[in-house]
């Protein structure tokens, strides 16, 4: 378990000393090094994650494909990556390292868009990094690219960039197409025109990437009635920050543009709660993964919103770190599938 705690300890230690919206000398370099550590641990893991054997099969099957067949494949971006690696004679670690790098890039940009980026990184470690990035390679890349899109919306209200990132994300995990309409709901000018072309982009993404797989998704998740262990807990982990955001939205340091986006994500997070009782939990669980960035936003800003002094700010930041540590401890020691993550093994060793 030590590697996971090392991964947690680095941002946790620095977060206790960071000042919101103020950087210290060398912080940017240190932050990049922390992200590089994440990319390497995600990319060079060996036999870590419940779907490890499935990704070996992806690499084997990609070799027999012709280049012109890849656009018709499921998740063509991921298949193309495997095809290139297989033709170069590479192993699965190279695929995972590329996926880890893309995920880490999205996390880097999203965390740096927060007033307390180190605290955002702390919130990401227990589940988004350890479980999702090390367990679901395709969707981890999709979430990383989605975070780049969300950052574009939060920083510059660039709907074009958001849609572009989401379409690219959908080539790694087709469910990302379903998030594209969010872009049309966050703009405050030219809404009719933006809504028109966002809907058009969604339709293109659906028919090109998702339509052929709808039947398989329905039979796999709905008809088969698959249930995910712990789905209710994971949905609750998104729902709690959503409630905090809606209750404290006037105190949280968030611009009006960011707030529109985050209210939408909060509403979706809360809708997943009753959805657990209406459809199989696996389907809800996989879609709810895209709401995890909301945890990073809210948890990294709660101390700023509630603290009335520097001392209180430090204490509340420590509270967030303690909460994240408890989540990591519980998952590593009591989660049903944690056995597939233990022990952590590094590929060269």
C-alpha positions as semicolon CSV with decimal commas, in nm:
position;residue;x (nm);y (nm);z (nm)
1;X;0,000;0,000;0,000
2;X;0,299;0,230;0,048
3;X;0,310;0,356;-0,316
4;X;-0,052;0,472;-0,292
5;X;0,014;0,656;0,033
6;X;0,326;0,814;-0,116
7;X;0,115;0,935;-0,407
8;X;-0,128;1,085;-0,155
9;X;0,132;1,228;0,082
10;X;0,304;1,454;-0,173
11;X;0,005;1,682;-0,253
12;X;-0,134;1,642;0,100
13;X;0,181;1,783;0,260
14;X;0,209;2,079;0,023
15;X;-0,164;2,158;0,046
16;X;-0,132;2,232;0,418
17;X;0,098;2,524;0,339
18;X;-0,051;2,667;0,019
19;X;-0,225;3,003;0,015
20;X;-0,529;3,031;-0,217
21;X;-0,446;3,210;-0,542
22;X;-0,088;3,274;-0,424
23;X;0,204;3,068;-0,546
24;X;0,538;3,014;-0,378
25;X;0,875;2,998;-0,548
26;X;0,914;2,676;-0,742
27;X;0,552;2,573;-0,691
28;X;0,480;2,534;-1,061
29;X;0,777;2,302;-1,107
30;X;0,678;2,103;-0,798
31;X;0,322;2,073;-0,924
32;X;0,438;1,949;-1,264
33;X;0,661;1,693;-1,091
34;X;0,364;1,574;-0,884
35;X;0,157;1,534;-1,200
36;X;0,447;1,347;-1,363
37;X;0,452;1,110;-1,064
38;X;0,081;1,045;-1,120
39;X;0,133;0,982;-1,493
40;X;0,419;0,739;-1,424
41;X;0,236;0,548;-1,150
42;X;-0,074;0,520;-1,367
43;X;0,120;0,435;-1,682
44;X;0,381;0,195;-1,549
45;X;0,153;-0,007;-1,321
46;X;0,176;-0,383;-1,372
47;X;-0,121;-0,616;-1,317
48;X;-0,300;-0,341;-1,126
49;X;-0,673;-0,288;-1,180
50;X;-0,970;-0,514;-1,231
51;X;-0,968;-0,487;-1,612
52;X;-0,598;-0,562;-1,661
53;X;-0,649;-0,870;-1,879
54;X;-0,906;-0,691;-2,095
55;X;-0,651;-0,426;-2,190
56;X;-0,402;-0,694;-2,289
57;X;-0,669;-0,830;-2,524
58;X;-0,718;-0,481;-2,673
59;X;-0,350;-0,465;-2,759
60;X;-0,345;-0,814;-2,911
61;X;-0,655;-0,760;-3,123
62;X;-0,540;-0,416;-3,246
63;X;-0,239;-0,565;-3,423
64;X;-0,456;-0,758;-3,669
65;X;-0,655;-0,448;-3,773
66;X;-0,592;-0,251;-4,088
67;X;-0,565;0,126;-4,048
68;X;-0,882;0,188;-4,250
69;X;-1,079;-0,038;-4,012
70;X;-1,003;0,167;-3,701
71;X;-1,264;0,444;-3,752
72;X;-1,536;0,177;-3,744
73;X;-1,401;0,024;-3,423
74;X;-1,550;0,083;-3,081
75;X;-1,365;0,368;-2,909
76;X;-1,144;0,437;-3,215
77;X;-0,906;0,671;-3,034
78;X;-0,807;0,400;-2,789
79;X;-0,793;0,138;-3,063
80;X;-0,569;0,364;-3,274
81;X;-0,333;0,410;-2,979
82;X;-0,314;0,032;-2,932
83;X;-0,265;-0,019;-3,306
84;X;0,031;0,221;-3,315
85;X;0,192;0,065;-3,007
86;X;0,140;-0,290;-3,137
87;X;0,291;-0,204;-3,478
88;X;0,592;-0,051;-3,300
89;X;0,637;-0,374;-3,106
90;X;0,552;-0,202;-2,777
91;X;0,389;-0,355;-2,472
92;X;0,079;-0,259;-2,275
93;X;0,283;-0,032;-2,047
94;X;0,338;0,206;-2,340
95;X;-0,038;0,226;-2,401
96;X;-0,098;0,285;-2,032
97;X;0,176;0,548;-2,013
98;X;0,016;0,741;-2,299
99;X;-0,324;0,712;-2,129
100;X;-0,175;0,816;-1,796
101;X;-0,013;1,118;-1,960
102;X;-0,339;1,233;-2,122
103;X;-0,528;1,186;-1,797
104;X;-0,261;1,369;-1,597
105;X;-0,259;1,658;-1,847
106;X;-0,632;1,709;-1,798
107;X;-0,599;1,684;-1,421
108;X;-0,309;1,933;-1,425
109;X;-0,507;2,197;-1,613
110;X;-0,825;2,144;-1,412
111;X;-0,652;2,154;-1,073
112;X;-0,455;2,466;-1,166
113;X;-0,783;2,639;-1,251
114;X;-0,880;2,612;-0,882
115;X;-0,769;2,867;-0,619
116;X;-0,614;2,582;-0,414
117;X;-0,473;2,343;-0,677
118;X;-0,287;2,122;-0,428
119;X;-0,604;2,064;-0,228
120;X;-0,783;1,978;-0,552
121;X;-0,510;1,725;-0,623
122;X;-0,555;1,575;-0,275
123;X;-0,926;1,530;-0,344
124;X;-0,844;1,355;-0,672
125;X;-0,608;1,090;-0,533
126;X;-0,832;0,842;-0,345
127;X;-1,080;0,765;-0,620
128;X;-1,021;0,956;-0,943
129;X;-0,651;0,865;-0,962
130;X;-0,614;0,539;-0,770
131;X;-0,937;0,369;-0,873
132;X;-1,045;0,527;-1,202
133;X;-0,713;0,614;-1,368
134;X;-0,551;0,287;-1,259
135;X;-0,855;0,073;-1,327
136;X;-1,044;0,212;-1,626
137;X;-0,786;0,327;-1,882
138;X;-1,028;0,427;-2,157
139;X;-1,267;0,622;-1,938
140;X;-0,979;0,776;-1,744
141;X;-0,853;0,933;-2,068
142;X;-1,208;1,045;-2,149
143;X;-1,236;1,210;-1,806
144;X;-0,894;1,372;-1,846
145;X;-0,994;1,520;-2,182
146;X;-1,331;1,620;-2,037
147;X;-1,147;1,813;-1,764
148;X;-0,961;2,002;-2,036
149;X;-1,299;2,088;-2,186
150;X;-1,442;2,191;-1,848
151;X;-1,137;2,408;-1,787
152;X;-1,197;2,583;-2,119
153;X;-1,554;2,657;-2,013
154;X;-1,453;2,775;-1,666
155;X;-1,166;2,998;-1,778
156;X;-1,278;3,146;-2,108
157;X;-1,630;3,019;-2,173
158;X;-1,499;2,860;-2,490
159;X;-1,779;2,631;-2,604
160;X;-1,588;2,540;-2,920
161;X;-1,292;2,407;-2,722
162;X;-1,522;2,225;-2,482
163;X;-1,704;2,045;-2,764
164;X;-1,376;1,962;-2,939
165;X;-1,231;1,808;-2,622
166;X;-1,551;1,614;-2,556
167;X;-1,559;1,471;-2,909
168;X;-1,197;1,361;-2,868
169;X;-1,285;1,214;-2,527
170;X;-1,567;1,017;-2,689
171;X;-1,317;0,842;-2,916
172;X;-1,173;0,684;-2,600
173;X;-1,504;0,620;-2,422
174;X;-1,816;0,682;-2,624
175;X;-2,031;0,781;-2,324
176;X;-1,853;1,120;-2,319
177;X;-2,080;1,223;-2,611
178;X;-2,365;1,257;-2,362
179;X;-2,190;1,549;-2,190
180;X;-2,159;1,771;-2,498
181;X;-2,497;1,948;-2,447
182;X;-2,361;2,095;-2,123
183;X;-2,168;2,343;-2,339
184;X;-2,488;2,504;-2,468
185;X;-2,625;2,555;-2,117
186;X;-2,336;2,763;-1,984
187;X;-2,322;3,049;-2,234
188;X;-2,482;3,386;-2,164
189;X;-2,466;3,532;-2,517
190;X;-2,573;3,394;-2,853
191;X;-2,751;3,105;-2,686
192;X;-2,968;3,013;-2,985
193;X;-2,675;2,987;-3,225
194;X;-2,455;2,805;-2,973
195;X;-2,738;2,567;-2,887
196;X;-2,788;2,491;-3,257
197;X;-2,432;2,393;-3,336
198;X;-2,378;2,214;-3,002
199;X;-2,685;2,001;-3,071
200;X;-2,549;1,938;-3,421
201;X;-2,210;1,834;-3,278
202;X;-2,387;1,606;-3,030
203;X;-2,585;1,446;-3,311
204;X;-2,270;1,390;-3,518
205;X;-2,091;1,242;-3,219
206;X;-2,387;1,018;-3,143
207;X;-2,430;0,881;-3,496
208;X;-2,056;0,840;-3,559
209;X;-1,942;0,707;-3,223
210;X;-2,237;0,588;-3,017
211;X;-2,526;0,473;-3,237
212;X;-2,384;0,131;-3,326
213;X;-2,307;0,060;-2,961
214;X;-2,641;0,160;-2,809
215;X;-2,780;-0,190;-2,843
216;X;-2,476;-0,340;-2,676
217;X;-2,483;-0,084;-2,396
218;X;-2,852;-0,147;-2,332
219;X;-2,814;-0,524;-2,331
220;X;-2,493;-0,504;-2,128
221;X;-2,603;-0,257;-1,862
222;X;-2,984;-0,248;-1,866
223;X;-3,110;-0,587;-1,982
224;X;-2,840;-0,780;-1,799
225;X;-2,923;-0,574;-1,488
226;X;-2,557;-0,538;-1,391
227;X;-2,501;-0,398;-1,043
228;X;-2,184;-0,225;-0,923
229;X;-2,069;-0,286;-0,568
230;X;-2,035;0,046;-0,389
231;X;-2,213;0,246;-0,660
232;X;-2,436;0,414;-0,401
233;X;-2,132;0,530;-0,204
234;X;-1,962;0,669;-0,513
235;X;-2,278;0,851;-0,622
236;X;-2,309;0,992;-0,270
237;X;-1,950;1,117;-0,290
238;X;-2,062;1,335;-0,584
239;X;-2,400;1,425;-0,435
240;X;-2,254;1,566;-0,110
241;X;-2,033;1,828;-0,285
242;X;-2,331;1,910;-0,509
243;X;-2,541;1,992;-0,203
244;X;-2,259;2,198;-0,053
245;X;-2,222;2,395;-0,374
246;X;-2,591;2,471;-0,402
247;X;-2,615;2,577;-0,037
248;X;-2,292;2,779;-0,029
249;X;-2,283;2,912;-0,384
250;X;-2,277;3,274;-0,263
251;X;-1,978;3,212;-0,037
252;X;-1,772;2,999;-0,271
253;X;-1,511;3,192;-0,475
254;X;-1,661;3,105;-0,814
255;X;-1,733;3,334;-1,109
256;X;-2,080;3,349;-1,263
257;X;-1,965;3,153;-1,568
258;X;-1,812;2,881;-1,351
259;X;-2,120;2,875;-1,131
260;X;-2,355;2,803;-1,422
261;X;-2,142;2,506;-1,519
262;X;-2,109;2,377;-1,164
263;X;-2,482;2,409;-1,094
264;X;-2,546;2,190;-1,399
265;X;-2,293;1,931;-1,278
266;X;-2,449;1,946;-0,931
267;X;-2,796;1,890;-1,072
268;X;-2,676;1,589;-1,269
269;X;-2,496;1,452;-0,963
270;X;-2,816;1,473;-0,760
271;X;-3,021;1,314;-1,040
272;X;-2,797;1,008;-1,023
273;X;-2,923;0,940;-0,669
274;X;-3,282;0,845;-0,769
275;X;-3,145;0,692;-1,090
276;X;-2,985;0,421;-0,875
277;X;-3,334;0,294;-0,795
278;X;-3,458;0,308;-1,155
279;X;-3,180;0,155;-1,366
280;X;-2,896;-0,092;-1,297
281;X;-2,629;0,070;-1,083
282;X;-2,344;-0,010;-1,323
283;X;-2,488;0,222;-1,588
284;X;-2,535;0,502;-1,332
285;X;-2,193;0,436;-1,184
286;X;-2,009;0,472;-1,516
287;X;-2,187;0,798;-1,607
288;X;-2,138;0,938;-1,257
289;X;-1,760;0,912;-1,302
290;X;-1,777;1,223;-1,520
291;X;-1,910;1,419;-1,221
292;X;-1,602;1,352;-1,006
293;X;-1,436;1,684;-1,106
294;X;-1,712;1,852;-0,905
295;X;-1,555;1,700;-0,592
296;X;-1,224;1,866;-0,674
297;X;-1,387;2,207;-0,721
298;X;-1,596;2,202;-0,404
299;X;-1,353;2,034;-0,166
300;X;-1,068;2,264;-0,268
301;X;-1,284;2,574;-0,213
302;X;-1,472;2,483;0,105
303;X;-1,198;2,611;0,338
304;X;-1,194;2,946;0,156
305;X;-1,573;2,972;0,176
306;X;-1,610;2,886;0,543
307;X;-1,289;3,007;0,708
308;X;-1,281;3,349;0,875
309;X;-0,912;3,348;0,961
310;X;-0,582;3,204;0,840
311;X;-0,580;2,956;1,128
312;X;-0,930;2,834;1,048
313;X;-0,834;2,805;0,682
314;X;-0,543;2,576;0,774
315;X;-0,762;2,366;1,002
316;X;-1,030;2,323;0,736
317;X;-0,770;2,236;0,473
318;X;-0,642;1,971;0,712
319;X;-1,002;1,849;0,743
320;X;-1,023;1,800;0,366
321;X;-0,690;1,613;0,369
322;X;-0,814;1,395;0,656
323;X;-1,138;1,318;0,469
324;X;-0,945;1,216;0,156
325;X;-0,710;1,003;0,367
326;X;-1,006;0,821;0,523
327;X;-1,155;0,755;0,178
328;X;-0,824;0,611;0,057
329;X;-0,779;0,401;0,372
330;X;-1,131;0,257;0,356
331;X;-1,105;0,175;-0,013
332;X;-0,764;0,007;0,011
333;X;-0,861;-0,197;0,316
334;X;-1,229;-0,274;0,274
335;X;-1,333;-0,235;-0,092
336;X;-1,441;-0,565;-0,247
337;X;-1,217;-0,525;-0,553
338;X;-0,916;-0,364;-0,385
339;X;-0,738;-0,698;-0,417
340;X;-0,681;-0,619;-0,786
341;X;-0,487;-0,305;-0,687
342;X;-0,273;-0,473;-0,422
343;X;0,015;-0,493;-0,414
344;X;0,107;-0,206;-0,643
345;X;0,368;-0,322;-0,892
346;X;0,583;-0,107;-1,120
347;X;0,638;-0,241;-1,472
348;X;1,021;-0,226;-1,493
349;X;1,042;-0,422;-1,166
